[in-house]
């Protein structure tokens, strides 16, 4: 009963945005209840739990069969909302802001391969840790222009990350300034509630600052647990998203705590606890 009340207080029944989970395809991620070896089955379980979109964690798209991936998601009735690219940074050290030309060029090439895959699926390409933990903003700006220019119909979402994960672009205002310098209409922002809770003065004001440059949203509570088990003011978030006319998806990028089962509730149970 307590769990149901907590979640009901967070999730608004009037929400119109599609909700999704992260599914790792090649390498594991702490933000998923699934293992990469079971990723086709993960699609089935995700849809059965009532979700309508997925964010696929893909390290290297060049090793995937794009037609198979599209067929699997379509068969399950799921839309691919976004591709997360951070595993390439963690595993291979790729960085779009690295002063090392070879590393930077490999990072650009990798993001371009994500964009090629995203183009047919109308999915967002996320630029998170692959921007680098340290580096030069000038080089990042040049790299982002190289990534976005060849794919004008693909949306790229630059994610402000908290100061403990990167020294580059911690706040929405900083990210927006860089987006303006890049000067490409298909480059916008990803708003993550966990990072914003650390860095932003106001959840509502920072979303409103994004405006029509808001391309994607990640949900997690202040402790990076499932929403409803921390102190993020989600009511303010819903209001701000409605105010800016957000049309994208909401994806849970949280640790599966306090219980993985809470992320895989059957549709009837989800409705009883107030989940969309």
N, C-alpha and C positions, 0 to 999 in steps of 0.2 A: 504493500500500500504506500509506504513512504517513497519508494522508487517512482511509482506512478505519479504521485503528487509533485515530486521534484521535476520530472520531465514535463508534466502538464504545465507547470509554471514557466517553463522555458520555451516550449514549442507552441507556436500560434496556429490554431486551426484555420485561420484565414490566409496562411501562407500559400502563395501560388507558385513558388519556385520549385523546380525539380530537385529532389534530394538524392545524394549518391554516396557510394563508398569508394575507397581506394583499393585497387586490385593490383598486386605486384605480378608482373609477367615473367621477369628474368631473374631479379634479385630480391631478397626479402626486404621488407620495410617494417619498422615498429608501429606504423600507423595503419596496419591492416590486421584483420583476424585470419587472413588467408596466407598460404604458402605459395610461392611461384609455381611449384610442381603441380599444383591443383588448379591453375588459373582458369581453364575452361569450365571446370565444375564450379568455381567461385562465381562465375557469371550467373549460373543457374540458381545458386543459393542466394545471391544478391537480389535477383528479380523476385524469387519466392518470398523474400522478406519484405517486399513492397517498394523497393527502390526502383527508380526509373532511369538513373544515369550512373555512369562509372567514370572514375579517373584512373587511367592505366599508368602504372609506374613502369616505365620502359627505359632501360639503360642504353641499349643500342638497337634502334629500329631497323638497321640494315640486316639484322639476322632474323627478322620476322617475315612471315608470309602475310602481306597486307590484305590479300583477298580472303585468307582464312580468318584473320582477325575480324574483318568486317562481317563476314558470314556468321561467325559465332555470336557477335554482339547483336546482330539483327535477329538471329534465331531466338535469342533470349528476350527480345523486346527491350533492349537497353540501348541508350544513346551514349556514345563516348563523349563526355563533356570536355575532357582535357587530358593532356599527357604531362606527367611530371618528369622532370629531367635531372633532378638532384642526385640520383644514384651515380651518374657519370662523374659528378664532382667528387663524391665520396670515394668511389671505387678506383677511378683513374686519375684523379687530380685535375680534371679539366676546368678551365677558368676563362671566362670571356674578358677578364680584365688583367690577365697575367702579362707581365713585361716580357715573358718568354714567347717569342713569335710562334714557335712550334706548338706550344700548349694552347695558345689562344686560337690558332688556326684549326686545331683539332676540335676545340670547343665549338667554334662557329660551324664547322662541318657537321658536328653531331646535332646541333640545333636545327640545321637545315634538313637533316634526315628526319627529324621529328616533324618539321613543318610539311615535308612531302607526304608523310603518313597522315598528318592532321588535315591536309587540304581536302581530301575526298570525304572525310568524316565530319567536316565542319567543327573540329575540336580546337580548343585553346591549347597553345603551347606555353607551358609555364617556365619562367626564368627565375629560379630560386637561387639555391647555392651555387649553381653553375656560373653565376656572375662573379664568384670568387669571394674568399673570406677577407682577403686584402687585395690590393691592386690599384690600378689607375682608372679614375672615372672617365678620363679622356679615351682610354683604350676600350673601356666598356661601351661607351657611346658609339665608337666606330664599329665595334663588333655587333652591337644590336642593329645598327643600320645595315650591316652586311647580311644579317639574318632576316630582317623584316622586308627589305626591298624586293627580293626575288619572289616573295609570296604575299602580295598585297591583299589577298582574300583570306589569309590566315590571321587570326588574332593571337598576339603574343602578350602574355601577362607577366609583367615584372613584379616580383613580390617583395615588399619591404619586410626585412627579417630583423629580429631583435639583436641588440648589441653583443650578446654572448655568442652569437653564431657567425656574425660577419661585422666588419667595420664599415661596410659599404651600404648605404641606403637603408637606414633603419626605420625611417618614418615616411608616411604617405607624401608629405610635402617635398621631401628630398627626392623620392622616386618620380614624382610628377615633374619636378624641375628637369631631371635627366630625360624623361619622356619628351619634354618640350625641345630639348637640345637635339635629340635624335630626329625629330621632325617627321615621324611616320604615323599616319592615321591608324594603322593596325597594331600599334604598340600602346598598351594600356597597363592597368594594374590588377594584381590579385590582392584582395584584402583578407588577411588571416586574423581571426579574433584572438588567438593566443599571442601572436607577436604584437598586435595592436594594444592588448591589455598591458603590455610591458612598456611600450614606447609612446603611445598616443595619449594626449590629455583627455580626449573625449572620443568614444567609439562613434557616436552619432556625427560629430563634426568632421571626423576624418573620412567617414564614408561619403558625406555630403561634399567634401573637398574633391573626392575622386570624380564625382559627377558621372558623365557619360564615358569616362575613361575606365570605369570599373568593368572588367571583363570576366572575373571569376572570384568566388568566395570560398574560403576554407573555414570550417567550424571546429572549434575545440574550446573547452572551458579554460579558466585561468591556470589550472594545474595540468593542462593538456589532457584531461580526462574527457569522457563523454559529456556533452553539454547538459547542465543541470546539476553538476557535482562540484562546482566552483563558484566564482562570484562575477563572471562576465555578465554585463547587463544586456542580455539578448533582446529584451523588449525594445531598447533603444536601437539596436541593429535593425530589427524588422521595420521600424518606423523610417529609419534613414534609407534603407533599401527601397522602400515604397516611394519615398520622396524623390529619389534620383531616377526612378523608373527602371530599376535593375531588371534585366531580362535573362540573366544567366542562371547557372546552377549553384546549388549549395552542396559542398562535398565535405564529409566528415574526415578531417585530418587530425585524429586524436588517438591517444593510446586507448586500447580497448579495456578501459578500467572505469568503474570498479568490477565490471564483468563483461567478457566478450559477448555473452548471450544477449546483452542489452542492445547490441548492434544488429542482431539477427532475429528480432522479434517477428512473429508471424503477423500478417496484416491486421487481423482482428484485435490482437493484443496491442499493436501499435496505435490503433484508433482509440482503444480504451485509456491509454496513457497520454493521449493528446498529440501523438506524432502524426505528421501529414501523410 
